[in-house]
């Protein structure tokens, strides 16, 4: 009788949590909608809101958003967190090495690609909004650069915050909470002052910052180890290229009609889409087991061909034929090579690619034309993601990364040539840059995780991810200071760390293709 009562209590608690999450989502959505009348009233002024006072509906809407996120977060929060974390430390969940891919694996990959496209799309729109903000607010481009700078600061903060949240809430719940916050930050597009835009874009970066590592963590647990590498590369690459294509495509189609603000307001429908996709995202089996939800965990493991085991002692080392652990100077050299590569990627993704739309407008292209050119570049890059995944899994993990750095160097060289010539289309130079840079970021973190010892794996990959953001912060600091060089000079400068990383990875990198992470030493 006691067990039955406990079961009924647990079911009632789960229902209450679900309703709390639903009510929180509704409150956030209503809060965003409350900002739309002011945006629509500015139609005759091409949706310029600068200097307009915030009405009572907008202020009430902001309160609803804050309250809604809190209620949704409460609904997603598991009970008995401390006990669950202790239990989780003794559980490992993995698919057998020879497990086959089924529809469940493919569906998860498709859903996570869509989730990453939505997640990447928001920061990618920043470059397309800069010309509009400069014109509307009447401030120098250096001042407007505070917007992408604080958005990037938000992603850096989010990378750490969501790592903690994922441990407490679980993988699926973390993605859903990020999506709810993502919906709320769409009010960036209705803020009447630059200061509000800066503050809300920091929150946007905070919401978006943890999606990629949480997605990688969930996918790595669900995929058989022999399919893990190419799956991570493919999902990450398609998400990155798709996000940039969606941002540039939306700018080309919508910005001429609704102005730059629409690129942030469309986070309302895309964020809600991400929330609805949560129905197709399974929860981590390890997390479910730690919560005592064994039946649900067994169902997830059955669908994905995984199995649970008690964790092996961390002092045991397991040998793998042809593999010796990286230690000492070799480990430092490897991490240094990948860190420089991440720094170069950050300079490209959060510097050069964000500056290009404004640079093209300054050269005489309209916003619509420059957005279309960059969308065509992203479209060229799209099929090459499959090539990167194929090279990583079938040819060589090390040389696939070297090849992507080489493609990036070729793109930088063509940008330099384009700037020196003064004429020509940026489609192919930017297309190669997008191909190479997205290939790099798709490969870099999986490769780092697969080639350093378990004892420093989390710290090493976290450091490398931070270096990628550090390159972006350095680039945006130049924008704020008003010292952004010409694009040709920028390309030439970035070629230095890119070439250095290519040489260092070629020398100190090591092959990880076919390596089962369970065979790495556990010290």
JOHUHU-V177203 format. One record per backbone hydrogen bond with DSSP energy under -0.5 kcal/mol. CO is the residue of the C=O (numbers start at 0). NH is the residue of the N-H. If there is no record, write none. Layout:
[[CO;NH] [CO;NH]]
//
This chain:
[[0;4] [1;5] [2;6] [3;7] [4;8] [5;9] [6;10] [7;11] [8;12] [9;13] [10;14] [11;15] [12;16] [13;17] [14;18] [15;19] [16;20] [17;21] [18;22] [19;23] [20;24] [21;25] [22;26] [23;27] [24;28] [25;29] [26;30] [27;31] [28;32] [29;33] [31;34] [32;35] [32;36] [34;38] [35;39] [36;40] [37;41] [38;41] [39;42] [40;43] [41;44] [41;46] [41;47] [42;45] [44;47] [46;48] [48;51] [54;58] [55;59] [56;60] [57;61] [58;62] [59;63] [60;64] [61;65] [62;66] [63;67] [64;68] [65;69] [66;70] [67;71] [68;72] [69;73] [70;74] [71;75] [72;76] [79;83] [80;84] [81;85] [82;86] [83;87] [84;88] [86;89] [87;90] [89;310] [91;308] [93;306] [94;224] [95;98] [96;225] [101;105] [102;106] [103;107] [104;108] [105;109] [106;110] [107;111] [108;112] [109;113] [110;114] [111;115] [112;116] [113;117] [114;118] [115;119] [116;120] [117;121] [118;122] [119;123] [120;124] [121;124] [122;125] [123;126] [124;127] [124;128] [125;128] [125;129] [128;132] [129;133] [130;134] [131;135] [132;136] [133;137] [133;138] [139;142] [139;143] [140;144] [142;145] [143;146] [143;147] [144;148] [145;149] [146;150] [147;151] [148;152] [149;153] [150;154] [151;155] [152;156] [153;157] [154;158] [155;159] [156;159] [156;160] [157;161] [158;162] [159;163] [160;164] [161;165] [162;166] [163;167] [164;168] [164;169] [165;169] [169;173] [170;174] [171;175] [172;176] [173;177] [174;178] [175;179] [176;180] [177;181] [178;182] [179;183] [180;184] [182;185] [183;186] [184;187] [185;188] [186;189] [186;190] [187;190] [191;50] [192;196] [193;197] [194;198] [195;199] [196;200] [197;201] [198;202] [199;203] [200;204] [201;205] [202;206] [203;207] [204;208] [207;210] [209;213] [210;214] [211;215] [212;216] [213;217] [214;218] [215;219] [216;220] [217;221] [218;222] [223;226] [223;227] [224;228] [226;230] [227;231] [228;232] [229;233] [230;234] [231;235] [232;236] [233;237] [234;238] [235;239] [236;240] [237;241] [238;242] [239;243] [240;244] [241;245] [242;246] [243;247] [244;248] [245;249] [246;250] [247;251] [248;252] [249;253] [249;254] [250;254] [250;255] [253;256] [253;257] [254;258] [258;261] [259;262] [260;263] [260;264] [261;265] [263;266] [264;267] [265;269] [266;270] [267;271] [268;272] [269;273] [270;274] [271;275] [272;276] [273;277] [274;277] [275;278] [276;279] [277;280] [279;281] [283;287] [284;288] [285;289] [286;290] [287;292] [288;291] [291;293] [292;296] [293;297] [294;298] [295;299] [296;300] [297;301] [298;302] [299;303] [300;304] [300;305] [304;95] [306;93] [308;91] [312;315] [315;521] [319;322] [322;319] [326;329] [326;330] [327;331] [328;332] [329;333] [330;334] [331;335] [332;336] [333;337] [334;338] [335;339] [336;340] [337;341] [338;342] [339;343] [340;344] [341;345] [342;346] [343;347] [344;348] [345;349] [346;351] [347;352] [350;354] [351;355] [352;356] [354;358] [355;359] [356;360] [357;361] [358;362] [359;364] [360;363] [365;369] [366;370] [367;371] [368;372] [369;373] [370;374] [371;375] [372;376] [373;377] [374;378] [375;379] [376;380] [377;381] [378;382] [380;383] [380;384] [381;384] [382;385] [382;386] [383;387] [384;388] [385;389] [386;390] [387;391] [388;392] [389;393] [389;394] [390;394] [390;395] [395;399] [396;400] [397;401] [398;402] [399;403] [400;404] [401;405] [402;406] [403;407] [404;408] [405;409] [406;410] [407;411] [408;412] [409;413] [410;414] [411;415] [412;416] [413;417] [414;418] [415;419] [416;420] [417;421] [425;429] [426;430] [427;431] [428;432] [429;433] [430;434] [431;435] [432;436] [433;437] [434;438] [435;439] [436;440] [437;441] [438;442] [439;443] [440;444] [442;446] [443;447] [444;448] [445;449] [446;450] [447;450] [447;451] [452;455] [452;456] [453;456] [453;457] [455;459] [456;460] [457;461] [458;462] [459;463] [460;464] [461;465] [462;466] [463;467] [464;468] [465;469] [466;470] [467;471] [468;472] [469;473] [470;474] [471;475] [472;476] [473;477] [474;478] [475;479] [476;480] [477;481] [477;482] [478;481] [482;484] [485;489] [486;490] [487;491] [488;492] [489;493] [490;494] [491;495] [492;495] [492;496] [493;497] [494;498] [495;499] [496;500] [497;501] [498;502] [499;503] [500;504] [501;505] [502;506] [503;507] [504;508] [511;514] [513;515] [514;516] [515;518] [516;519] [520;453]]
//
